[in-house]
Amino acid sequence: MTPLTSRRRAALAALLAGAVTVAAPAAPRVRAQDDDLVVDRPRHITPRTVQAIERGVRWLAQRQRRDGAWDEGGGMGSYPVAMTALAGMALLGHGDTPTRGKYAGNVRRAVTYLTDPRQASRTTGLITSRGTGEEGRSMYGHGFAMMFLAQALGDDGDPALQKRVIDVLHKGVELTGRAQSGRGGWLYTPDSGGDEGSVTVTQVQALRACRNAGMAVPVRIVRQAVGYIEASAQPDGGIAYQVGMTGSQPAITAAAVAVLYNAGQYDSPVARRCLEFCRQRIDVRAGGGGGFGHWFYTHLYLSQAYWQVGGQDWERYFPLVRDHLINTQGADGSWQGDGVGHVYGTAIAVTILTLPFEHVPLYMR
């Protein structure tokens, strides 16, 4: 692992002290223009990578509903809040904002949809699609939506919309705080009182995004969540599905590394052991990211972890995941992700491929 820079140590100190962190300067990036990306490419971003990104975001833009949402029929792909947030993150990764870039209109409609009172309750603070199957697993969409809205915040094109985003995020953070279990984690719905790993990492990442955007996030919530992840650690370095269970889950372990870094735990022994577990157990080229399923979910987080670590880990990993994604992209520009759907797969693939451009503050080194 590369050593912590003074900038990252300062950011960690600010986080734990309750201050708002300041993003590091961005790496060289591409700028969205009419048909292609203007090339000012970071290392390992080839012309084929740029083409794959462009085809992917074009596919997403063409599939957005008129109300600003994305979804697909059947299963978790039909969860519009979660799918809209993930697709929105992909467009932010491409370099678009609510007022700038080729797909500014798409980002703006996504923000408008997720801040609409029909999704973002002014009473409870929960962001979910009511009357759909998403309500049964609402904390996933709630976390993803907060993450996206926090990253879209700061664009000064529409003060009224910005105020609405801030109001939604304030209430959303409060809801997440109330929904935390006694052990420090979260489960599928805010009133469940339970917890498990995948929902927990979603909330931690959302809270970090909100904190970076200036929202007040109690430090104790993050610390308790970190404690939950650490209590789920297994003897082999992996992370179990839930505190008290045995058996490491590679996908959740990869997610745990990323969110421990999001929480400032760069030197955590648990994070180091999780990363070593991932090095040994997760192969980009194996079906399902190591033979265990959830390839796209796993690499959404593992790519972030390796990007933060940098050095040989990133140099080894990114060309493999880049070429895998380029070679598996559909003729129409989309990816089918983990059986969830093409919106899900395409959003995650674009997010992974655009990490080196550092357009998204949450993903910056």
BALOBA-1460 file (C-alpha; in Angstrom, 3 decimals):
// residues 365
<rec num="1" residu="m" x="0.000" y="0.000" z="0.000"/>
<rec num="2" residu="t" x="1.266" y="3.466" z="-0.791"/>
<rec num="3" residu="p" x="1.889" y="5.663" z="2.267"/>
<rec num="4" residu="l" x="-0.623" y="8.319" z="3.267"/>
<rec num="5" residu="t" x="0.116" y="11.739" z="1.858"/>
<rec num="6" residu="s" x="-0.015" y="14.776" z="4.115"/>
<rec num="7" residu="r" x="-3.166" y="15.849" z="2.237"/>
<rec num="8" residu="r" x="-4.941" y="12.582" z="2.990"/>
<rec num="9" residu="r" x="-3.837" y="12.660" z="6.647"/>
<rec num="10" residu="a" x="-5.199" y="16.195" z="6.920"/>
<rec num="11" residu="a" x="-8.476" y="15.104" z="5.344"/>
<rec num="12" residu="l" x="-8.764" y="12.240" z="7.811"/>
<rec num="13" residu="a" x="-8.069" y="14.527" z="10.743"/>
<rec num="14" residu="a" x="-10.710" y="16.944" z="9.508"/>
<rec num="15" residu="l" x="-13.261" y="14.163" z="9.114"/>
<rec num="16" residu="l" x="-12.755" y="12.844" z="12.639"/>
<rec num="17" residu="a" x="-12.780" y="16.357" z="14.069"/>
<rec num="18" residu="g" x="-16.125" y="17.089" z="12.486"/>
<rec num="19" residu="a" x="-14.887" y="19.468" z="9.803"/>
<rec num="20" residu="v" x="-15.791" y="19.386" z="6.142"/>
<rec num="21" residu="t" x="-13.102" y="17.828" z="3.991"/>
<rec num="22" residu="v" x="-11.749" y="19.511" z="0.905"/>
<rec num="23" residu="a" x="-11.267" y="17.500" z="-2.240"/>
<rec num="24" residu="a" x="-7.803" y="17.113" z="-3.691"/>
<rec num="25" residu="p" x="-7.035" y="18.619" z="-7.105"/>
<rec num="26" residu="a" x="-8.353" y="16.507" z="-9.948"/>
<rec num="27" residu="a" x="-6.164" y="14.496" z="-12.259"/>
<rec num="28" residu="p" x="-6.148" y="15.268" z="-15.992"/>
<rec num="29" residu="r" x="-9.618" y="14.619" z="-17.352"/>
<rec num="30" residu="v" x="-11.592" y="14.395" z="-20.536"/>
<rec num="31" residu="r" x="-14.169" y="17.018" z="-21.384"/>
<rec num="32" residu="a" x="-17.507" y="16.037" z="-22.903"/>
<rec num="33" residu="q" x="-18.088" y="17.499" z="-26.347"/>
<rec num="34" residu="d" x="-20.352" y="16.808" z="-29.321"/>
<rec num="35" residu="d" x="-19.506" y="13.266" z="-30.383"/>
<rec num="36" residu="d" x="-16.233" y="12.352" z="-28.758"/>
<rec num="37" residu="l" x="-14.243" y="13.061" z="-25.668"/>
<rec num="38" residu="v" x="-11.438" y="15.568" z="-26.026"/>
<rec num="39" residu="v" x="-8.382" y="13.542" z="-25.215"/>
<rec num="40" residu="d" x="-6.272" y="14.589" z="-22.258"/>
<rec num="41" residu="r" x="-6.068" y="11.089" z="-20.977"/>
<rec num="42" residu="p" x="-4.697" y="9.755" z="-17.705"/>
<rec num="43" residu="r" x="-2.462" y="6.710" z="-17.744"/>
<rec num="44" residu="h" x="-4.087" y="3.494" z="-19.045"/>
<rec num="45" residu="i" x="-7.008" y="5.347" z="-20.687"/>
<rec num="46" residu="t" x="-6.707" y="4.211" z="-24.292"/>
<rec num="47" residu="p" x="-8.732" y="5.414" z="-27.299"/>
<rec num="48" residu="r" x="-10.787" y="2.194" z="-26.988"/>
<rec num="49" residu="t" x="-11.521" y="3.088" z="-23.365"/>
<rec num="50" residu="v" x="-12.762" y="6.532" z="-24.365"/>
<rec num="51" residu="q" x="-14.939" y="4.958" z="-27.056"/>
<rec num="52" residu="a" x="-16.411" y="2.450" z="-24.597"/>
<rec num="53" residu="i" x="-17.214" y="5.227" z="-22.116"/>
<rec num="54" residu="e" x="-18.879" y="7.334" z="-24.789"/>
<rec num="55" residu="r" x="-20.976" y="4.431" z="-26.046"/>
<rec num="56" residu="g" x="-22.005" y="3.585" z="-22.512"/>
<rec num="57" residu="v" x="-23.120" y="7.069" z="-21.488"/>
<rec num="58" residu="r" x="-24.909" y="7.520" z="-24.808"/>
<rec num="59" residu="w" x="-26.845" y="4.312" z="-24.149"/>
<rec num="60" residu="l" x="-27.783" y="5.490" z="-20.663"/>
<rec num="61" residu="a" x="-28.913" y="8.904" z="-21.880"/>
<rec num="62" residu="q" x="-31.166" y="7.323" z="-24.467"/>
<rec num="63" residu="r" x="-32.862" y="5.075" z="-21.867"/>
<rec num="64" residu="q" x="-33.749" y="7.748" z="-19.321"/>
<rec num="65" residu="r" x="-37.476" y="8.167" z="-18.730"/>
<rec num="66" residu="r" x="-39.148" y="11.493" z="-19.343"/>
<rec num="67" residu="d" x="-39.551" y="12.030" z="-15.586"/>
<rec num="68" residu="g" x="-35.789" y="11.678" z="-15.129"/>
<rec num="69" residu="a" x="-35.684" y="8.125" z="-13.785"/>
<rec num="70" residu="w" x="-34.051" y="4.958" z="-15.055"/>
<rec num="71" residu="d" x="-35.388" y="1.472" z="-14.465"/>
<rec num="72" residu="e" x="-35.851" y="-1.914" z="-16.096"/>
<rec num="73" residu="g" x="-38.624" y="-4.425" z="-15.865"/>
<rec num="74" residu="g" x="-38.333" y="-7.166" z="-13.281"/>
<rec num="75" residu="g" x="-36.235" y="-7.757" z="-10.178"/>
<rec num="76" residu="m" x="-33.973" y="-5.147" z="-8.639"/>
<rec num="77" residu="g" x="-33.526" y="-3.488" z="-12.032"/>
<rec num="78" residu="s" x="-37.024" y="-2.114" z="-11.546"/>
<rec num="79" residu="y" x="-35.906" y="-0.065" z="-8.515"/>
<rec num="80" residu="p" x="-35.964" y="3.423" z="-10.074"/>
<rec num="81" residu="v" x="-34.368" y="5.376" z="-7.222"/>
<rec num="82" residu="a" x="-31.337" y="3.071" z="-7.019"/>
<rec num="83" residu="m" x="-30.978" y="2.807" z="-10.804"/>
<rec num="84" residu="t" x="-31.342" y="6.571" z="-11.291"/>
<rec num="85" residu="a" x="-28.685" y="7.302" z="-8.697"/>
<rec num="86" residu="l" x="-26.214" y="4.802" z="-10.183"/>
<rec num="87" residu="a" x="-26.819" y="6.068" z="-13.729"/>
<rec num="88" residu="g" x="-26.429" y="9.632" z="-12.481"/>
<rec num="89" residu="m" x="-23.079" y="8.749" z="-10.901"/>
<rec num="90" residu="a" x="-21.908" y="7.373" z="-14.252"/>
<rec num="91" residu="l" x="-22.785" y="10.649" z="-15.980"/>
<rec num="92" residu="l" x="-20.980" y="12.615" z="-13.272"/>
<rec num="93" residu="g" x="-17.984" y="10.350" z="-13.852"/>
<rec num="94" residu="h" x="-18.158" y="11.247" z="-17.523"/>
<rec num="95" residu="g" x="-17.786" y="14.911" z="-16.546"/>
<rec num="96" residu="d" x="-21.360" y="16.134" z="-16.818"/>
<rec num="97" residu="t" x="-23.148" y="18.259" z="-14.194"/>
<rec num="98" residu="p" x="-26.723" y="19.598" z="-13.954"/>
<rec num="99" residu="t" x="-25.728" y="22.618" z="-16.088"/>
<rec num="100" residu="r" x="-22.563" y="21.644" z="-17.962"/>
<rec num="101" residu="g" x="-21.584" y="18.931" z="-20.378"/>
<rec num="102" residu="k" x="-23.188" y="16.992" z="-23.196"/>
<rec num="103" residu="y" x="-25.551" y="15.182" z="-20.831"/>
<rec num="104" residu="a" x="-26.296" y="18.064" z="-18.467"/>
<rec num="105" residu="g" x="-30.009" y="17.756" z="-19.168"/>
<rec num="106" residu="n" x="-29.974" y="14.090" z="-18.182"/>
<rec num="107" residu="v" x="-28.151" y="14.822" z="-14.908"/>
<rec num="108" residu="r" x="-30.541" y="17.652" z="-14.120"/>
<rec num="109" residu="r" x="-33.603" y="15.484" z="-14.724"/>
<rec num="110" residu="a" x="-32.137" y="12.795" z="-12.464"/>
<rec num="111" residu="v" x="-31.604" y="15.347" z="-9.688"/>
<rec num="112" residu="t" x="-35.132" y="16.682" z="-10.159"/>
<rec num="113" residu="y" x="-36.607" y="13.175" z="-9.992"/>
<rec num="114" residu="l" x="-34.751" y="12.186" z="-6.821"/>
<rec num="115" residu="t" x="-35.663" y="15.419" z="-5.009"/>
<rec num="116" residu="d" x="-39.331" y="15.277" z="-5.965"/>
<rec num="117" residu="p" x="-41.522" y="14.881" z="-2.845"/>
<rec num="118" residu="r" x="-43.021" y="11.767" z="-4.429"/>
<rec num="119" residu="q" x="-39.617" y="10.120" z="-3.926"/>
<rec num="120" residu="a" x="-37.936" y="12.228" z="-1.215"/>
<rec num="121" residu="s" x="-40.344" y="12.336" z="1.719"/>
<rec num="122" residu="r" x="-40.399" y="15.695" z="3.457"/>
<rec num="123" residu="t" x="-41.782" y="13.964" z="6.537"/>
<rec num="124" residu="t" x="-39.452" y="11.003" z="7.047"/>
<rec num="125" residu="g" x="-36.460" y="11.926" z="4.876"/>
<rec num="126" residu="l" x="-36.484" y="8.554" z="3.121"/>
<rec num="127" residu="i" x="-35.736" y="8.613" z="-0.608"/>
<rec num="128" residu="t" x="-37.552" y="5.727" z="-2.274"/>
<rec num="129" residu="s" x="-40.023" y="4.892" z="-5.010"/>
<rec num="130" residu="r" x="-43.322" y="4.357" z="-3.289"/>
<rec num="131" residu="g" x="-45.759" y="1.717" z="-4.444"/>
<rec num="132" residu="t" x="-42.985" y="-0.409" z="-5.987"/>
<rec num="133" residu="g" x="-40.882" y="-3.354" z="-4.845"/>
<rec num="134" residu="e" x="-38.127" y="-0.879" z="-4.000"/>
<rec num="135" residu="e" x="-39.856" y="-0.022" z="-0.724"/>
<rec num="136" residu="g" x="-38.948" y="-3.464" z="0.610"/>
<rec num="137" residu="r" x="-35.222" y="-2.658" z="0.194"/>
<rec num="138" residu="s" x="-35.455" y="1.098" z="0.381"/>
<rec num="139" residu="m" x="-32.168" y="1.755" z="2.186"/>
<rec num="140" residu="y" x="-30.146" y="0.753" z="-0.887"/>
<rec num="141" residu="g" x="-31.796" y="3.382" z="-3.076"/>
<rec num="142" residu="h" x="-31.757" y="5.908" z="-0.241"/>
<rec num="143" residu="g" x="-27.998" y="5.528" z="0.159"/>
<rec num="144" residu="f" x="-27.218" y="5.622" z="-3.543"/>
<rec num="145" residu="a" x="-29.498" y="8.657" z="-4.005"/>
<rec num="146" residu="m" x="-27.799" y="10.617" z="-1.221"/>
<rec num="147" residu="m" x="-24.402" y="9.784" z="-2.679"/>
<rec num="148" residu="f" x="-25.390" y="11.018" z="-6.143"/>
<rec num="149" residu="l" x="-27.176" y="14.162" z="-4.964"/>
<rec num="150" residu="a" x="-24.239" y="15.130" z="-2.758"/>
<rec num="151" residu="q" x="-21.852" y="14.791" z="-5.707"/>
<rec num="152" residu="a" x="-24.162" y="16.799" z="-7.969"/>
<rec num="153" residu="l" x="-24.345" y="19.587" z="-5.385"/>
<rec num="154" residu="g" x="-22.227" y="22.669" z="-5.884"/>
<rec num="155" residu="d" x="-23.259" y="23.441" z="-9.431"/>
<rec num="156" residu="d" x="-24.553" y="27.021" z="-9.264"/>
<rec num="157" residu="g" x="-26.897" y="26.977" z="-12.236"/>
<rec num="158" residu="d" x="-30.174" y="26.847" z="-10.303"/>
<rec num="159" residu="p" x="-30.274" y="28.120" z="-6.696"/>
<rec num="160" residu="a" x="-33.823" y="26.831" z="-6.152"/>
<rec num="161" residu="l" x="-32.871" y="23.302" z="-7.193"/>
<rec num="162" residu="q" x="-29.715" y="23.467" z="-5.095"/>
<rec num="163" residu="k" x="-31.768" y="24.428" z="-2.038"/>
<rec num="164" residu="r" x="-34.067" y="21.493" z="-2.667"/>
<rec num="165" residu="v" x="-31.082" y="19.141" z="-2.890"/>
<rec num="166" residu="i" x="-29.686" y="20.483" z="0.394"/>
<rec num="167" residu="d" x="-33.049" y="20.062" z="2.144"/>
<rec num="168" residu="v" x="-33.355" y="16.488" z="0.872"/>
<rec num="169" residu="l" x="-29.812" y="15.643" z="1.986"/>
<rec num="170" residu="h" x="-30.283" y="17.115" z="5.468"/>
<rec num="171" residu="k" x="-33.407" y="15.041" z="5.994"/>
<rec num="172" residu="g" x="-31.771" y="12.011" z="4.385"/>
<rec num="173" residu="v" x="-28.802" y="12.131" z="6.753"/>
<rec num="174" residu="e" x="-31.167" y="12.359" z="9.715"/>
<rec num="175" residu="l" x="-33.109" y="9.331" z="8.448"/>
<rec num="176" residu="t" x="-29.911" y="7.319" z="8.042"/>
<rec num="177" residu="g" x="-28.861" y="8.223" z="11.567"/>
<rec num="178" residu="r" x="-32.208" y="7.124" z="13.020"/>
<rec num="179" residu="a" x="-32.123" y="3.871" z="11.044"/>
<rec num="180" residu="q" x="-28.715" y="2.738" z="12.341"/>
<rec num="181" residu="s" x="-28.909" y="-0.420" z="14.417"/>
<rec num="182" residu="g" x="-27.567" y="-0.777" z="17.937"/>
<rec num="183" residu="r" x="-24.588" y="-2.660" z="16.496"/>
<rec num="184" residu="g" x="-23.784" y="0.172" z="14.081"/>
<rec num="185" residu="g" x="-25.117" y="-1.190" z="10.784"/>
<rec num="186" residu="w" x="-28.200" y="-0.928" z="8.616"/>
<rec num="187" residu="l" x="-30.695" y="-3.327" z="7.050"/>
<rec num="188" residu="y" x="-33.073" y="-3.084" z="4.102"/>
<rec num="189" residu="t" x="-35.663" y="-0.709" z="5.582"/>
<rec num="190" residu="p" x="-35.204" y="2.152" z="8.050"/>
<rec num="191" residu="d" x="-37.469" y="0.655" z="10.696"/>
<rec num="192" residu="s" x="-36.058" y="-2.892" z="10.621"/>
<rec num="193" residu="g" x="-33.696" y="-2.481" z="13.564"/>
<rec num="194" residu="g" x="-31.322" y="-4.982" z="11.958"/>
<rec num="195" residu="d" x="-28.133" y="-4.821" z="9.944"/>
<rec num="196" residu="e" x="-25.990" y="-6.491" z="7.280"/>
<rec num="197" residu="g" x="-22.857" y="-5.643" z="5.340"/>
<rec num="198" residu="s" x="-23.991" y="-4.514" z="1.902"/>
<rec num="199" residu="v" x="-26.565" y="-1.992" z="3.143"/>
<rec num="200" residu="t" x="-24.090" y="-0.738" z="5.722"/>
<rec num="201" residu="v" x="-21.393" y="0.073" z="3.177"/>
<rec num="202" residu="t" x="-23.964" y="1.917" z="1.056"/>
<rec num="203" residu="q" x="-24.857" y="4.178" z="3.980"/>
<rec num="204" residu="v" x="-21.239" y="4.861" z="4.951"/>
<rec num="205" residu="q" x="-20.382" y="5.956" z="1.420"/>
<rec num="206" residu="a" x="-23.481" y="8.148" z="1.271"/>
<rec num="207" residu="l" x="-22.605" y="9.799" z="4.568"/>
<rec num="208" residu="r" x="-19.050" y="10.501" z="3.415"/>
<rec num="209" residu="a" x="-20.383" y="12.072" z="0.212"/>
<rec num="210" residu="c" x="-22.778" y="14.244" z="2.222"/>
<rec num="211" residu="r" x="-20.051" y="15.277" z="4.643"/>
<rec num="212" residu="n" x="-17.783" y="16.286" z="1.775"/>
<rec num="213" residu="a" x="-20.645" y="18.388" z="0.406"/>
<rec num="214" residu="g" x="-20.983" y="20.283" z="3.680"/>
<rec num="215" residu="m" x="-23.747" y="18.351" z="5.412"/>
<rec num="216" residu="a" x="-23.553" y="17.889" z="9.180"/>
<rec num="217" residu="v" x="-22.871" y="14.192" z="9.791"/>
<rec num="218" residu="p" x="-22.331" y="13.129" z="13.421"/>
<rec num="219" residu="v" x="-18.915" y="11.489" z="13.707"/>
<rec num="220" residu="r" x="-20.319" y="8.855" z="16.086"/>
<rec num="221" residu="i" x="-22.505" y="7.424" z="13.291"/>
<rec num="222" residu="v" x="-19.483" y="6.855" z="11.061"/>
<rec num="223" residu="r" x="-17.407" y="5.473" z="13.915"/>
<rec num="224" residu="q" x="-20.142" y="3.008" z="14.884"/>
<rec num="225" residu="a" x="-20.452" y="1.921" z="11.260"/>
<rec num="226" residu="v" x="-16.708" y="1.371" z="11.005"/>
<rec num="227" residu="g" x="-16.933" y="-0.666" z="14.178"/>
<rec num="228" residu="y" x="-19.655" y="-2.797" z="12.594"/>
<rec num="229" residu="i" x="-17.481" y="-3.582" z="9.581"/>
<rec num="230" residu="e" x="-14.501" y="-4.369" z="11.798"/>
<rec num="231" residu="a" x="-16.646" y="-6.674" z="13.959"/>
<rec num="232" residu="s" x="-17.602" y="-8.586" z="10.798"/>
<rec num="233" residu="a" x="-13.952" y="-9.389" z="9.969"/>
<rec num="234" residu="q" x="-13.032" y="-13.060" z="9.632"/>
<rec num="235" residu="p" x="-9.762" y="-14.881" z="10.425"/>
<rec num="236" residu="d" x="-8.842" y="-15.049" z="6.720"/>
<rec num="237" residu="g" x="-9.134" y="-11.269" z="6.361"/>
<rec num="238" residu="g" x="-12.509" y="-11.241" z="4.649"/>
<rec num="239" residu="i" x="-15.791" y="-9.747" z="5.838"/>
<rec num="240" residu="a" x="-18.883" y="-11.771" z="6.735"/>
<rec num="241" residu="y" x="-22.372" y="-10.920" z="5.535"/>
<rec num="242" residu="q" x="-23.391" y="-9.909" z="9.049"/>
<rec num="243" residu="v" x="-21.883" y="-9.478" z="12.498"/>
<rec num="244" residu="g" x="-21.971" y="-12.816" z="14.281"/>
<rec num="245" residu="m" x="-21.899" y="-14.871" z="11.082"/>
<rec num="246" residu="t" x="-18.920" y="-16.854" z="9.814"/>
<rec num="247" residu="g" x="-17.577" y="-17.123" z="6.285"/>
<rec num="248" residu="s" x="-16.033" y="-14.356" z="4.224"/>
<rec num="249" residu="q" x="-18.013" y="-12.775" z="1.407"/>
<rec num="250" residu="p" x="-15.655" y="-11.535" z="-1.347"/>
<rec num="251" residu="a" x="-18.100" y="-8.955" z="-2.701"/>
<rec num="252" residu="i" x="-18.762" y="-7.419" z="0.713"/>
<rec num="253" residu="t" x="-15.037" y="-7.548" z="1.510"/>
<rec num="254" residu="a" x="-14.250" y="-5.493" z="-1.595"/>
<rec num="255" residu="a" x="-16.964" y="-3.015" z="-0.622"/>
<rec num="256" residu="a" x="-15.624" y="-2.868" z="2.921"/>
<rec num="257" residu="v" x="-12.161" y="-1.796" z="1.733"/>
<rec num="258" residu="a" x="-13.610" y="1.085" z="-0.282"/>
<rec num="259" residu="v" x="-15.845" y="2.378" z="2.486"/>
<rec num="260" residu="l" x="-13.203" y="2.031" z="5.188"/>
<rec num="261" residu="y" x="-11.094" y="4.333" z="3.022"/>
<rec num="262" residu="n" x="-14.135" y="6.617" z="2.608"/>
<rec num="263" residu="a" x="-14.327" y="6.744" z="6.406"/>
<rec num="264" residu="g" x="-10.663" y="7.733" z="6.589"/>
<rec num="265" residu="q" x="-9.407" y="4.349" z="7.786"/>
<rec num="266" residu="y" x="-6.436" y="4.214" z="5.400"/>
<rec num="267" residu="d" x="-4.102" y="2.654" z="7.973"/>
<rec num="268" residu="s" x="-6.680" y="0.330" z="9.513"/>
<rec num="269" residu="p" x="-5.374" y="-3.221" z="10.079"/>
<rec num="270" residu="v" x="-8.804" y="-4.501" z="9.029"/>
<rec num="271" residu="a" x="-8.609" y="-2.570" z="5.756"/>
<rec num="272" residu="r" x="-5.121" y="-3.928" z="5.063"/>
<rec num="273" residu="r" x="-6.224" y="-7.508" z="5.691"/>
<rec num="274" residu="c" x="-9.352" y="-7.030" z="3.557"/>
<rec num="275" residu="l" x="-7.236" y="-5.716" z="0.711"/>
<rec num="276" residu="e" x="-4.889" y="-8.691" z="0.949"/>
<rec num="277" residu="f" x="-7.918" y="-11.008" z="0.895"/>
<rec num="278" residu="c" x="-9.093" y="-9.294" z="-2.306"/>
<rec num="279" residu="r" x="-5.657" y="-9.605" z="-3.911"/>
<rec num="280" residu="q" x="-5.664" y="-13.343" z="-3.297"/>
<rec num="281" residu="r" x="-9.303" y="-14.201" z="-3.912"/>
<rec num="282" residu="i" x="-10.734" y="-11.890" z="-6.580"/>
<rec num="283" residu="d" x="-9.721" y="-12.412" z="-10.190"/>
<rec num="284" residu="v" x="-11.068" y="-9.956" z="-12.754"/>
<rec num="285" residu="r" x="-11.110" y="-12.627" z="-15.427"/>
<rec num="286" residu="a" x="-13.029" y="-15.243" z="-13.419"/>
<rec num="287" residu="g" x="-16.758" y="-15.489" z="-13.944"/>
<rec num="288" residu="g" x="-18.576" y="-13.576" z="-11.256"/>
<rec num="289" residu="g" x="-15.433" y="-11.845" z="-10.047"/>
<rec num="290" residu="g" x="-13.851" y="-14.914" z="-8.547"/>
<rec num="291" residu="g" x="-16.526" y="-17.518" z="-9.066"/>
<rec num="292" residu="f" x="-18.860" y="-16.202" z="-6.337"/>
<rec num="293" residu="g" x="-21.264" y="-13.975" z="-8.291"/>
<rec num="294" residu="h" x="-21.919" y="-10.222" z="-8.182"/>
<rec num="295" residu="w" x="-19.086" y="-9.300" z="-10.543"/>
<rec num="296" residu="f" x="-20.281" y="-5.745" z="-11.184"/>
<rec num="297" residu="y" x="-21.074" y="-5.055" z="-7.539"/>
<rec num="298" residu="t" x="-17.673" y="-6.385" z="-6.492"/>
<rec num="299" residu="h" x="-15.684" y="-4.330" z="-8.993"/>
<rec num="300" residu="l" x="-17.676" y="-1.155" z="-8.420"/>
<rec num="301" residu="y" x="-16.051" y="-1.103" z="-4.989"/>
<rec num="302" residu="l" x="-12.792" y="-2.944" z="-5.622"/>
<rec num="303" residu="s" x="-11.891" y="-0.489" z="-8.389"/>
<rec num="304" residu="q" x="-12.377" y="2.389" z="-5.952"/>
<rec num="305" residu="a" x="-10.199" y="0.665" z="-3.355"/>
<rec num="306" residu="y" x="-7.364" y="0.003" z="-5.793"/>
<rec num="307" residu="w" x="-7.614" y="3.542" z="-7.168"/>
<rec num="308" residu="q" x="-7.178" y="4.897" z="-3.633"/>
<rec num="309" residu="v" x="-4.263" y="2.557" z="-2.938"/>
<rec num="310" residu="g" x="-2.603" y="3.314" z="-6.275"/>
<rec num="311" residu="g" x="0.863" y="1.976" z="-7.010"/>
<rec num="312" residu="q" x="1.295" y="-1.595" z="-8.186"/>
<rec num="313" residu="d" x="-2.215" y="-2.593" z="-7.138"/>
<rec num="314" residu="w" x="-3.803" y="-0.101" z="-9.518"/>
<rec num="315" residu="e" x="-1.220" y="-0.686" z="-12.248"/>
<rec num="316" residu="r" x="-1.961" y="-4.409" z="-12.189"/>
<rec num="317" residu="y" x="-5.714" y="-4.193" z="-11.736"/>
<rec num="318" residu="f" x="-6.990" y="-1.439" z="-14.015"/>
<rec num="319" residu="p" x="-5.716" y="-2.724" z="-17.377"/>
<rec num="320" residu="l" x="-7.336" y="-6.089" z="-16.597"/>
<rec num="321" residu="v" x="-10.727" y="-4.694" z="-15.595"/>
<rec num="322" residu="r" x="-10.595" y="-2.114" z="-18.408"/>
<rec num="323" residu="d" x="-9.984" y="-4.748" z="-21.095"/>
<rec num="324" residu="h" x="-12.577" y="-7.088" z="-19.605"/>
<rec num="325" residu="l" x="-15.215" y="-4.365" z="-19.763"/>
<rec num="326" residu="i" x="-14.270" y="-3.252" z="-23.255"/>
<rec num="327" residu="n" x="-14.396" y="-6.827" z="-24.515"/>
<rec num="328" residu="t" x="-17.769" y="-7.585" z="-22.917"/>
<rec num="329" residu="q" x="-19.591" y="-4.392" z="-23.910"/>
<rec num="330" residu="g" x="-22.708" y="-5.083" z="-25.957"/>
<rec num="331" residu="a" x="-23.136" y="-4.009" z="-29.558"/>
<rec num="332" residu="d" x="-25.554" y="-1.302" z="-28.389"/>
<rec num="333" residu="g" x="-23.045" y="0.114" z="-25.884"/>
<rec num="334" residu="s" x="-24.520" y="-1.439" z="-22.746"/>
<rec num="335" residu="w" x="-23.448" y="-4.085" z="-20.233"/>
<rec num="336" residu="q" x="-25.709" y="-6.632" z="-18.534"/>
<rec num="337" residu="g" x="-24.842" y="-6.439" z="-14.848"/>
<rec num="338" residu="d" x="-25.139" y="-9.421" z="-12.515"/>
<rec num="339" residu="g" x="-28.570" y="-10.301" z="-13.873"/>
<rec num="340" residu="v" x="-29.945" y="-7.056" z="-12.413"/>
<rec num="341" residu="g" x="-30.111" y="-5.365" z="-15.789"/>
<rec num="342" residu="h" x="-28.407" y="-3.240" z="-18.413"/>
<rec num="343" residu="v" x="-28.894" y="0.087" z="-16.625"/>
<rec num="344" residu="y" x="-27.164" y="-1.322" z="-13.548"/>
<rec num="345" residu="g" x="-24.330" y="-2.931" z="-15.500"/>
<rec num="346" residu="t" x="-23.733" y="0.042" z="-17.771"/>
<rec num="347" residu="a" x="-23.759" y="2.551" z="-14.924"/>
<rec num="348" residu="i" x="-21.187" y="0.551" z="-12.972"/>
<rec num="349" residu="a" x="-18.977" y="-0.147" z="-16.001"/>
<rec num="350" residu="v" x="-18.817" y="3.553" z="-16.914"/>
<rec num="351" residu="t" x="-18.103" y="4.464" z="-13.282"/>
<rec num="352" residu="i" x="-15.151" y="2.058" z="-13.190"/>
<rec num="353" residu="l" x="-13.716" y="3.204" z="-16.517"/>
<rec num="354" residu="t" x="-13.936" y="6.900" z="-15.619"/>
<rec num="355" residu="l" x="-12.295" y="6.686" z="-12.174"/>
<rec num="356" residu="p" x="-8.883" y="7.955" z="-13.401"/>
<rec num="357" residu="f" x="-10.436" y="11.216" z="-14.631"/>
<rec num="358" residu="e" x="-11.464" y="12.122" z="-11.053"/>
<rec num="359" residu="h" x="-14.580" y="14.018" z="-12.022"/>
<rec num="360" residu="v" x="-16.394" y="12.749" z="-8.911"/>
<rec num="361" residu="p" x="-15.057" y="14.225" z="-5.650"/>
<rec num="362" residu="l" x="-15.970" y="11.115" z="-3.650"/>
<rec num="363" residu="y" x="-13.642" y="9.003" z="-5.799"/>
<rec num="364" residu="m" x="-10.680" y="11.387" z="-5.784"/>
<rec num="365" residu="r" x="-7.394" y="10.254" z="-4.279"/>
